[in-house]
């Protein structure tokens, strides 16, 4: 996996979430915003979002490696799937 700048990752994740949910205001999508609790990411969009994360990170995400906390915020997504040496 190539290391990606955190802000680039955040920008790409925000862009995907806004395309998927256009009524979401950009200012709502801060690194610590809970995208599940605030319903920015709807349950039917989760699989597509995971596929997007896989494409961006260049790594396959195994179902046993997934839990809602890893997808809860931009920060947790970055830490779980984009940082070097993630588990």
Residue pairs with C-beta under 8 A, 6 or more apart in sequence:
1 57
1 58
1 59
1 82
1 84
2 58
3 82
3 83
3 84
4 56
4 57
4 82
6 78
6 82
9 56
9 74
9 77
9 78
9 82
10 31
10 74
10 78
12 56
13 53
13 56
13 74
13 77
14 26
14 29
14 74
16 49
16 52
17 24
17 29
17 35
17 40
17 41
17 49
18 24
18 26
18 29
20 41
20 45
20 48
20 49
21 40
21 41
21 42
21 45
24 40
28 38
28 40
29 35
29 40
29 74
30 74
31 73
31 74
31 75
31 78
32 73
32 74
32 75
33 40
33 73
33 74
34 72
34 73
35 41
35 71
35 72
35 73
35 74
36 68
36 71
36 72
37 72
41 49
41 71
46 71
49 71
50 61
50 66
50 71
53 61
53 77
53 81
54 60
54 61
56 82
57 81
57 82
59 81
61 81
65 87
69 76
70 76
70 77
70 80
70 81
71 77
71 80
79 86
80 86
